[in-house]
Amino acid sequence: MTKYLKDILDQPEQLQQSLQYSITSGKQPLQAAASLIKKTKHVFISAIGASWSAGLAIQAAFNQSGVQAILCDAADFFHYTKIPADSVVLFLSRSGKSVELVNALPRCRAADAGIISITNAADSPLGKEADICLLTNVAFDHSISVSTYTSIILTGILLAEIIEKGEIPGSTQTALKLCFDALPQSIQQWQQQVASSDWLLNISPYVYFLARGINIASAHEGMLLWEEAAKQPAAALTTGTFRHGPQEIIKNPLSIAVWISNDAVKKHDIALVKDLVSKGVRILMVGNDLPEDTGAEKIYLPAIPGLFGPVINIIPIQLAVEKLAHLKQVDPDNFYFCSFVVEKEGGL
């Protein structure tokens, strides 16, 4: 078993641990962070790598809670963003040591901006420097971000819940616990499906990950995992953007994974899936309540409250990537060129 696969299999327990922390010892920092954000005019979310993908979900949750947040790549935030008065910066980083975020801290202080961190390392430079540190409280993954990715999303969306509702409703807590309890069985089923998946065993050299709304986080994380673990190029787009030019790529052999949301755009994405299948594109659909007549392969998810979908709907792709790495005979446990923590700018 690869260490990457072990991290995936450990994820349900780690998510339960993170949730339990957030509703007990971590509750007061969450409430303090929500209070700071609600009384501030400008809200920035800054992250890089997998944490930036998590930021897409958190930004969407903030926007739906009535807080308009700007998501910035951490390197661009440091070099190109002027921080206005009355700002809060929410930094996302599993290690709290990434150079782009650490270098931005003095600029935040100079601008008198509030600093909130979501990290798995309270004793890191980011954890120590933040006015409020929101700890994800999971075990560190071996290399590729797994639980340290999904727990950042979980913590950030719990924060959005408090911003909007003043608390984390008991019904939400119960539903999340039930979902995480069901995850081991779901993961076992997904493993079996991935092992025999026609979509994966006949994967095309061109792979796209498509989604809408909050699930675009999973599309971008899927792309990153494809690159990090399977050492294979991929692309991530919204389904809407894909239809405005990029769809011309289907003249080539193509495989696509699509996250289907149960909302107003579902019918549009289902129509896209059917059209793509009719053109010979291999499609994998991820969601629940999926229609049977699309011709696509389907992965069903356990029930989870509203905006929390990205906490779990990346897991089937995590498993698919591990299987693809095995098929390609590449090592998902080690980076060939990238450091576990990038602590300098420039070069590889």
Contacts in CASP RR format, 6 or more apart in sequence:
PFRMAT RR
TARGET T0000
AUTHOR 0000-0000-0000
METHOD contacts of the structure
MODEL  1
MTKYLKDILDQPEQLQQSLQYSITSGKQPLQAAASLIKKTKHVFISAIGA
SWSAGLAIQAAFNQSGVQAILCDAADFFHYTKIPADSVVLFLSRSGKSVE
LVNALPRCRAADAGIISITNAADSPLGKEADICLLTNVAFDHSISVSTYT
SIILTGILLAEIIEKGEIPGSTQTALKLCFDALPQSIQQWQQQVASSDWL
LNISPYVYFLARGINIASAHEGMLLWEEAAKQPAAALTTGTFRHGPQEII
KNPLSIAVWISNDAVKKHDIALVKDLVSKGVRILMVGNDLPEDTGAEKIY
LPAIPGLFGPVINIIPIQLAVEKLAHLKQVDPDNFYFCSFVVEKEGGL
2 322 0 8 1.000
2 325 0 8 1.000
2 326 0 8 1.000
2 331 0 8 1.000
2 332 0 8 1.000
2 333 0 8 1.000
3 142 0 8 1.000
3 143 0 8 1.000
3 333 0 8 1.000
4 141 0 8 1.000
4 142 0 8 1.000
4 143 0 8 1.000
4 144 0 8 1.000
4 146 0 8 1.000
4 229 0 8 1.000
4 322 0 8 1.000
4 325 0 8 1.000
4 332 0 8 1.000
4 333 0 8 1.000
5 319 0 8 1.000
5 322 0 8 1.000
6 142 0 8 1.000
7 141 0 8 1.000
7 142 0 8 1.000
7 144 0 8 1.000
7 146 0 8 1.000
7 147 0 8 1.000
8 146 0 8 1.000
8 187 0 8 1.000
8 315 0 8 1.000
8 318 0 8 1.000
8 319 0 8 1.000
8 322 0 8 1.000
9 184 0 8 1.000
9 187 0 8 1.000
10 139 0 8 1.000
10 147 0 8 1.000
11 146 0 8 1.000
11 147 0 8 1.000
11 150 0 8 1.000
11 183 0 8 1.000
11 187 0 8 1.000
11 315 0 8 1.000
12 180 0 8 1.000
12 181 0 8 1.000
12 183 0 8 1.000
12 184 0 8 1.000
12 187 0 8 1.000
14 138 0 8 1.000
14 139 0 8 1.000
14 147 0 8 1.000
14 151 0 8 1.000
15 138 0 8 1.000
15 147 0 8 1.000
15 150 0 8 1.000
15 151 0 8 1.000
15 154 0 8 1.000
15 180 0 8 1.000
15 183 0 8 1.000
15 311 0 8 1.000
15 312 0 8 1.000
16 177 0 8 1.000
16 180 0 8 1.000
16 181 0 8 1.000
17 137 0 8 1.000
17 138 0 8 1.000
18 136 0 8 1.000
18 137 0 8 1.000
18 138 0 8 1.000
18 147 0 8 1.000
18 151 0 8 1.000
18 154 0 8 1.000
18 155 0 8 1.000
19 154 0 8 1.000
19 158 0 8 1.000
19 173 0 8 1.000
19 176 0 8 1.000
19 177 0 8 1.000
19 180 0 8 1.000
21 135 0 8 1.000
21 136 0 8 1.000
21 137 0 8 1.000
22 30 0 8 1.000
22 134 0 8 1.000
22 137 0 8 1.000
22 154 0 8 1.000
22 155 0 8 1.000
22 158 0 8 1.000
22 168 0 8 1.000
23 168 0 8 1.000
23 173 0 8 1.000
26 134 0 8 1.000
26 135 0 8 1.000
27 168 0 8 1.000
29 132 0 8 1.000
29 133 0 8 1.000
29 134 0 8 1.000
29 135 0 8 1.000
30 134 0 8 1.000
30 155 0 8 1.000
30 158 0 8 1.000
30 159 0 8 1.000
30 162 0 8 1.000
30 168 0 8 1.000
31 162 0 8 1.000
31 166 0 8 1.000
32 132 0 8 1.000
33 90 0 8 1.000
33 116 0 8 1.000
33 132 0 8 1.000
33 134 0 8 1.000
33 159 0 8 1.000
33 162 0 8 1.000
34 159 0 8 1.000
34 162 0 8 1.000
34 163 0 8 1.000
34 166 0 8 1.000
36 88 0 8 1.000
36 114 0 8 1.000
36 116 0 8 1.000
36 131 0 8 1.000
36 132 0 8 1.000
37 43 0 8 1.000
37 67 0 8 1.000
37 88 0 8 1.000
37 90 0 8 1.000
37 116 0 8 1.000
37 159 0 8 1.000
37 163 0 8 1.000
38 67 0 8 1.000
38 163 0 8 1.000
40 86 0 8 1.000
40 87 0 8 1.000
40 88 0 8 1.000
40 114 0 8 1.000
41 84 0 8 1.000
41 85 0 8 1.000
41 86 0 8 1.000
41 87 0 8 1.000
42 70 0 8 1.000
42 83 0 8 1.000
42 84 0 8 1.000
42 86 0 8 1.000
42 87 0 8 1.000
42 88 0 8 1.000
43 62 0 8 1.000
43 67 0 8 1.000
43 68 0 8 1.000
43 69 0 8 1.000
43 70 0 8 1.000
43 87 0 8 1.000
43 88 0 8 1.000
43 90 0 8 1.000
44 69 0 8 1.000
44 70 0 8 1.000
44 71 0 8 1.000
44 72 0 8 1.000
44 77 0 8 1.000
44 81 0 8 1.000
44 83 0 8 1.000
44 87 0 8 1.000
44 88 0 8 1.000
44 89 0 8 1.000
44 90 0 8 1.000
45 55 0 8 1.000
45 58 0 8 1.000
45 59 0 8 1.000
45 62 0 8 1.000
45 69 0 8 1.000
45 70 0 8 1.000
45 71 0 8 1.000
45 72 0 8 1.000
45 89 0 8 1.000
45 90 0 8 1.000
45 92 0 8 1.000
46 71 0 8 1.000
46 72 0 8 1.000
46 73 0 8 1.000
46 74 0 8 1.000
46 77 0 8 1.000
46 89 0 8 1.000
46 90 0 8 1.000
46 91 0 8 1.000
46 92 0 8 1.000
46 101 0 8 1.000
46 104 0 8 1.000
47 54 0 8 1.000
47 55 0 8 1.000
47 71 0 8 1.000
47 73 0 8 1.000
47 74 0 8 1.000
47 91 0 8 1.000
47 92 0 8 1.000
47 93 0 8 1.000
47 101 0 8 1.000
48 73 0 8 1.000
48 74 0 8 1.000
48 75 0 8 1.000
48 93 0 8 1.000
48 98 0 8 1.000
48 100 0 8 1.000
48 101 0 8 1.000
48 342 0 8 1.000
49 224 0 8 1.000
50 94 0 8 1.000
50 144 0 8 1.000
50 145 0 8 1.000
50 148 0 8 1.000
50 149 0 8 1.000
50 221 0 8 1.000
50 224 0 8 1.000
51 92 0 8 1.000
51 93 0 8 1.000
51 94 0 8 1.000
51 145 0 8 1.000
51 149 0 8 1.000
51 152 0 8 1.000
52 71 0 8 1.000
52 73 0 8 1.000
52 74 0 8 1.000
52 92 0 8 1.000
52 220 0 8 1.000
53 149 0 8 1.000
53 217 0 8 1.000
53 218 0 8 1.000
53 220 0 8 1.000
53 221 0 8 1.000
53 222 0 8 1.000
53 224 0 8 1.000
54 92 0 8 1.000
54 149 0 8 1.000
54 150 0 8 1.000
54 152 0 8 1.000
54 153 0 8 1.000
54 217 0 8 1.000
54 221 0 8 1.000
54 310 0 8 1.000
55 71 0 8 1.000
55 92 0 8 1.000
55 152 0 8 1.000
55 153 0 8 1.000
55 217 0 8 1.000
56 71 0 8 1.000
56 214 0 8 1.000
56 216 0 8 1.000
56 217 0 8 1.000
56 220 0 8 1.000
57 153 0 8 1.000
57 157 0 8 1.000
57 214 0 8 1.000
57 215 0 8 1.000
57 217 0 8 1.000
57 218 0 8 1.000
57 307 0 8 1.000
57 310 0 8 1.000
58 69 0 8 1.000
58 71 0 8 1.000
58 90 0 8 1.000
58 92 0 8 1.000
58 152 0 8 1.000
58 153 0 8 1.000
58 156 0 8 1.000
58 157 0 8 1.000
58 159 0 8 1.000
58 160 0 8 1.000
59 69 0 8 1.000
59 70 0 8 1.000
59 71 0 8 1.000
60 213 0 8 1.000
60 214 0 8 1.000
60 216 0 8 1.000
60 217 0 8 1.000
60 307 0 8 1.000
61 156 0 8 1.000
61 157 0 8 1.000
61 160 0 8 1.000
61 214 0 8 1.000
61 307 0 8 1.000
62 68 0 8 1.000
62 69 0 8 1.000
62 160 0 8 1.000
62 163 0 8 1.000
63 69 0 8 1.000
64 160 0 8 1.000
64 164 0 8 1.000
64 214 0 8 1.000
64 307 0 8 1.000
65 160 0 8 1.000
65 161 0 8 1.000
65 163 0 8 1.000
65 164 0 8 1.000
66 163 0 8 1.000
66 164 0 8 1.000
67 160 0 8 1.000
67 163 0 8 1.000
69 90 0 8 1.000
72 81 0 8 1.000
74 91 0 8 1.000
74 98 0 8 1.000
74 100 0 8 1.000
74 101 0 8 1.000
74 104 0 8 1.000
75 100 0 8 1.000
75 345 0 8 1.000
77 89 0 8 1.000
77 100 0 8 1.000
77 104 0 8 1.000
78 100 0 8 1.000
78 101 0 8 1.000
78 103 0 8 1.000
78 104 0 8 1.000
78 107 0 8 1.000
83 89 0 8 1.000
83 107 0 8 1.000
83 108 0 8 1.000
83 111 0 8 1.000
83 113 0 8 1.000
84 111 0 8 1.000
85 111 0 8 1.000
85 112 0 8 1.000
87 111 0 8 1.000
87 113 0 8 1.000
87 114 0 8 1.000
88 113 0 8 1.000
88 114 0 8 1.000
88 115 0 8 1.000
88 116 0 8 1.000
89 104 0 8 1.000
89 108 0 8 1.000
89 113 0 8 1.000
89 114 0 8 1.000
89 115 0 8 1.000
89 116 0 8 1.000
90 116 0 8 1.000
90 117 0 8 1.000
90 118 0 8 1.000
91 101 0 8 1.000
91 104 0 8 1.000
91 115 0 8 1.000
91 116 0 8 1.000
91 117 0 8 1.000
91 118 0 8 1.000
91 119 0 8 1.000
91 126 0 8 1.000
91 130 0 8 1.000
92 117 0 8 1.000
92 118 0 8 1.000
92 119 0 8 1.000
92 152 0 8 1.000
93 101 0 8 1.000
93 117 0 8 1.000
93 118 0 8 1.000
93 119 0 8 1.000
93 124 0 8 1.000
93 126 0 8 1.000
94 119 0 8 1.000
94 120 0 8 1.000
94 121 0 8 1.000
94 136 0 8 1.000
94 140 0 8 1.000
94 141 0 8 1.000
94 145 0 8 1.000
94 148 0 8 1.000
94 149 0 8 1.000
94 152 0 8 1.000
95 119 0 8 1.000
95 120 0 8 1.000
95 121 0 8 1.000
95 124 0 8 1.000
95 340 0 8 1.000
95 341 0 8 1.000
96 102 0 8 1.000
96 117 0 8 1.000
96 119 0 8 1.000
96 121 0 8 1.000
96 124 0 8 1.000
96 125 0 8 1.000
96 126 0 8 1.000
96 127 0 8 1.000
97 121 0 8 1.000
97 124 0 8 1.000
97 125 0 8 1.000
97 126 0 8 1.000
97 341 0 8 1.000
97 343 0 8 1.000
98 341 0 8 1.000
98 342 0 8 1.000
98 343 0 8 1.000
99 342 0 8 1.000
99 343 0 8 1.000
99 344 0 8 1.000
99 345 0 8 1.000
100 342 0 8 1.000
100 345 0 8 1.000
101 126 0 8 1.000
102 125 0 8 1.000
102 126 0 8 1.000
105 115 0 8 1.000
105 125 0 8 1.000
105 126 0 8 1.000
105 129 0 8 1.000
108 114 0 8 1.000
108 115 0 8 1.000
109 115 0 8 1.000
114 131 0 8 1.000
115 129 0 8 1.000
115 130 0 8 1.000
115 131 0 8 1.000
115 132 0 8 1.000
116 130 0 8 1.000
116 131 0 8 1.000
116 132 0 8 1.000
116 133 0 8 1.000
116 134 0 8 1.000
117 126 0 8 1.000
117 127 0 8 1.000
117 129 0 8 1.000
117 130 0 8 1.000
117 132 0 8 1.000
117 133 0 8 1.000
117 134 0 8 1.000
118 134 0 8 1.000
118 136 0 8 1.000
118 152 0 8 1.000
118 155 0 8 1.000
118 156 0 8 1.000
118 159 0 8 1.000
119 126 0 8 1.000
119 127 0 8 1.000
119 133 0 8 1.000
119 134 0 8 1.000
119 135 0 8 1.000
119 136 0 8 1.000
120 135 0 8 1.000
120 136 0 8 1.000
120 137 0 8 1.000
120 138 0 8 1.000
120 140 0 8 1.000
120 148 0 8 1.000
120 151 0 8 1.000
121 127 0 8 1.000
122 128 0 8 1.000
122 133 0 8 1.000
122 135 0 8 1.000
126 133 0 8 1.000
127 133 0 8 1.000
134 155 0 8 1.000
134 156 0 8 1.000
134 159 0 8 1.000
136 148 0 8 1.000
136 151 0 8 1.000
136 152 0 8 1.000
136 154 0 8 1.000
136 155 0 8 1.000
137 151 0 8 1.000
138 147 0 8 1.000
138 148 0 8 1.000
138 151 0 8 1.000
139 147 0 8 1.000
140 148 0 8 1.000
141 147 0 8 1.000
141 148 0 8 1.000
142 333 0 8 1.000
143 333 0 8 1.000
143 334 0 8 1.000
143 335 0 8 1.000
143 340 0 8 1.000
144 225 0 8 1.000
144 228 0 8 1.000
144 229 0 8 1.000
144 332 0 8 1.000
146 318 0 8 1.000
149 221 0 8 1.000
149 314 0 8 1.000
150 310 0 8 1.000
150 311 0 8 1.000
150 312 0 8 1.000
150 314 0 8 1.000
150 315 0 8 1.000
153 217 0 8 1.000
153 308 0 8 1.000
153 310 0 8 1.000
153 311 0 8 1.000
154 176 0 8 1.000
154 308 0 8 1.000
154 311 0 8 1.000
157 307 0 8 1.000
157 308 0 8 1.000
157 311 0 8 1.000
158 168 0 8 1.000
160 307 0 8 1.000
161 167 0 8 1.000
161 168 0 8 1.000
161 169 0 8 1.000
161 172 0 8 1.000
162 168 0 8 1.000
171 305 0 8 1.000
172 305 0 8 1.000
175 303 0 8 1.000
175 304 0 8 1.000
175 305 0 8 1.000
176 304 0 8 1.000
176 305 0 8 1.000
176 308 0 8 1.000
178 303 0 8 1.000
179 302 0 8 1.000
179 303 0 8 1.000
179 304 0 8 1.000
179 305 0 8 1.000
179 308 0 8 1.000
179 312 0 8 1.000
182 302 0 8 1.000
183 302 0 8 1.000
183 312 0 8 1.000
183 315 0 8 1.000
186 301 0 8 1.000
186 302 0 8 1.000
186 315 0 8 1.000
187 315 0 8 1.000
187 319 0 8 1.000
190 299 0 8 1.000
190 315 0 8 1.000
190 316 0 8 1.000
190 319 0 8 1.000
191 319 0 8 1.000
193 299 0 8 1.000
193 316 0 8 1.000
194 200 0 8 1.000
194 316 0 8 1.000
194 319 0 8 1.000
194 320 0 8 1.000
194 323 0 8 1.000
195 323 0 8 1.000
197 284 0 8 1.000
197 297 0 8 1.000
197 320 0 8 1.000
197 323 0 8 1.000
198 282 0 8 1.000
198 297 0 8 1.000
199 255 0 8 1.000
199 257 0 8 1.000
199 282 0 8 1.000
199 283 0 8 1.000
199 284 0 8 1.000
199 297 0 8 1.000
200 320 0 8 1.000
200 323 0 8 1.000
200 324 0 8 1.000
200 327 0 8 1.000
201 327 0 8 1.000
202 282 0 8 1.000
203 255 0 8 1.000
203 282 0 8 1.000
203 324 0 8 1.000
204 252 0 8 1.000
204 253 0 8 1.000
204 254 0 8 1.000
204 255 0 8 1.000
204 282 0 8 1.000
205 253 0 8 1.000
206 235 0 8 1.000
206 249 0 8 1.000
206 252 0 8 1.000
206 253 0 8 1.000
206 254 0 8 1.000
206 255 0 8 1.000
207 226 0 8 1.000
207 232 0 8 1.000
207 233 0 8 1.000
207 234 0 8 1.000
207 235 0 8 1.000
207 254 0 8 1.000
207 255 0 8 1.000
207 256 0 8 1.000
207 257 0 8 1.000
208 234 0 8 1.000
208 235 0 8 1.000
208 236 0 8 1.000
208 237 0 8 1.000
208 242 0 8 1.000
208 246 0 8 1.000
208 249 0 8 1.000
208 254 0 8 1.000
208 255 0 8 1.000
208 256 0 8 1.000
208 257 0 8 1.000
209 218 0 8 1.000
209 219 0 8 1.000
209 220 0 8 1.000
209 222 0 8 1.000
209 223 0 8 1.000
209 226 0 8 1.000
209 234 0 8 1.000
209 235 0 8 1.000
209 236 0 8 1.000
209 237 0 8 1.000
209 256 0 8 1.000
209 257 0 8 1.000
209 317 0 8 1.000
210 219 0 8 1.000
210 236 0 8 1.000
210 237 0 8 1.000
210 238 0 8 1.000
210 239 0 8 1.000
210 242 0 8 1.000
210 256 0 8 1.000
210 257 0 8 1.000
210 258 0 8 1.000
210 259 0 8 1.000
210 269 0 8 1.000
211 217 0 8 1.000
211 218 0 8 1.000
211 219 0 8 1.000
211 238 0 8 1.000
211 239 0 8 1.000
211 258 0 8 1.000
211 259 0 8 1.000
211 261 0 8 1.000
212 238 0 8 1.000
212 239 0 8 1.000
212 240 0 8 1.000
212 259 0 8 1.000
212 261 0 8 1.000
212 265 0 8 1.000
212 269 0 8 1.000
213 238 0 8 1.000
213 261 0 8 1.000
214 261 0 8 1.000
214 307 0 8 1.000
214 309 0 8 1.000
214 310 0 8 1.000
215 259 0 8 1.000
215 261 0 8 1.000
215 309 0 8 1.000
215 310 0 8 1.000
215 313 0 8 1.000
216 236 0 8 1.000
216 238 0 8 1.000
217 310 0 8 1.000
217 314 0 8 1.000
218 259 0 8 1.000
218 286 0 8 1.000
218 310 0 8 1.000
218 313 0 8 1.000
218 314 0 8 1.000
218 317 0 8 1.000
219 236 0 8 1.000
219 237 0 8 1.000
219 238 0 8 1.000
219 257 0 8 1.000
219 259 0 8 1.000
220 236 0 8 1.000
221 314 0 8 1.000
221 317 0 8 1.000
222 234 0 8 1.000
222 236 0 8 1.000
222 257 0 8 1.000
222 314 0 8 1.000
222 317 0 8 1.000
222 321 0 8 1.000
223 234 0 8 1.000
223 235 0 8 1.000
223 236 0 8 1.000
225 314 0 8 1.000
225 317 0 8 1.000
225 318 0 8 1.000
225 321 0 8 1.000
226 232 0 8 1.000
226 233 0 8 1.000
226 234 0 8 1.000
226 321 0 8 1.000
226 324 0 8 1.000
227 233 0 8 1.000
227 234 0 8 1.000
228 332 0 8 1.000
228 335 0 8 1.000
228 338 0 8 1.000
229 321 0 8 1.000
229 322 0 8 1.000
229 324 0 8 1.000
229 325 0 8 1.000
229 332 0 8 1.000
230 321 0 8 1.000
230 324 0 8 1.000
230 325 0 8 1.000
230 328 0 8 1.000
230 330 0 8 1.000
230 332 0 8 1.000
231 325 0 8 1.000
231 328 0 8 1.000
231 330 0 8 1.000
231 336 0 8 1.000
232 324 0 8 1.000
232 328 0 8 1.000
235 246 0 8 1.000
237 246 0 8 1.000
239 258 0 8 1.000
239 265 0 8 1.000
239 268 0 8 1.000
239 269 0 8 1.000
239 272 0 8 1.000
242 272 0 8 1.000
243 272 0 8 1.000
250 276 0 8 1.000
250 279 0 8 1.000
250 280 0 8 1.000
250 281 0 8 1.000
254 281 0 8 1.000
254 282 0 8 1.000
255 281 0 8 1.000
255 282 0 8 1.000
255 283 0 8 1.000
255 284 0 8 1.000
256 276 0 8 1.000
256 281 0 8 1.000
256 282 0 8 1.000
256 283 0 8 1.000
256 284 0 8 1.000
257 283 0 8 1.000
257 284 0 8 1.000
257 285 0 8 1.000
257 286 0 8 1.000
257 317 0 8 1.000
258 269 0 8 1.000
258 272 0 8 1.000
258 273 0 8 1.000
258 283 0 8 1.000
258 284 0 8 1.000
258 285 0 8 1.000
258 286 0 8 1.000
258 296 0 8 1.000
259 286 0 8 1.000
259 287 0 8 1.000
259 313 0 8 1.000
260 266 0 8 1.000
260 269 0 8 1.000
260 270 0 8 1.000
260 273 0 8 1.000
260 285 0 8 1.000
260 286 0 8 1.000
260 287 0 8 1.000
260 290 0 8 1.000
261 269 0 8 1.000
262 288 0 8 1.000
262 289 0 8 1.000
270 291 0 8 1.000
270 294 0 8 1.000
273 283 0 8 1.000
273 285 0 8 1.000
273 294 0 8 1.000
273 295 0 8 1.000
273 296 0 8 1.000
274 293 0 8 1.000
274 294 0 8 1.000
274 295 0 8 1.000
276 283 0 8 1.000
277 283 0 8 1.000
277 294 0 8 1.000
277 295 0 8 1.000
277 296 0 8 1.000
282 297 0 8 1.000
283 294 0 8 1.000
283 295 0 8 1.000
283 296 0 8 1.000
283 297 0 8 1.000
284 296 0 8 1.000
284 297 0 8 1.000
284 298 0 8 1.000
284 299 0 8 1.000
284 320 0 8 1.000
285 294 0 8 1.000
285 296 0 8 1.000
285 297 0 8 1.000
285 298 0 8 1.000
285 299 0 8 1.000
286 298 0 8 1.000
286 299 0 8 1.000
286 301 0 8 1.000
286 313 0 8 1.000
286 316 0 8 1.000
286 317 0 8 1.000
287 298 0 8 1.000
287 299 0 8 1.000
287 300 0 8 1.000
287 301 0 8 1.000
287 313 0 8 1.000
288 300 0 8 1.000
288 301 0 8 1.000
288 302 0 8 1.000
288 303 0 8 1.000
290 298 0 8 1.000
290 300 0 8 1.000
299 316 0 8 1.000
301 309 0 8 1.000
301 312 0 8 1.000
301 313 0 8 1.000
302 312 0 8 1.000
304 311 0 8 1.000
304 312 0 8 1.000
321 332 0 8 1.000
322 332 0 8 1.000
325 331 0 8 1.000
325 332 0 8 1.000
337 348 0 8 1.000
338 348 0 8 1.000
END
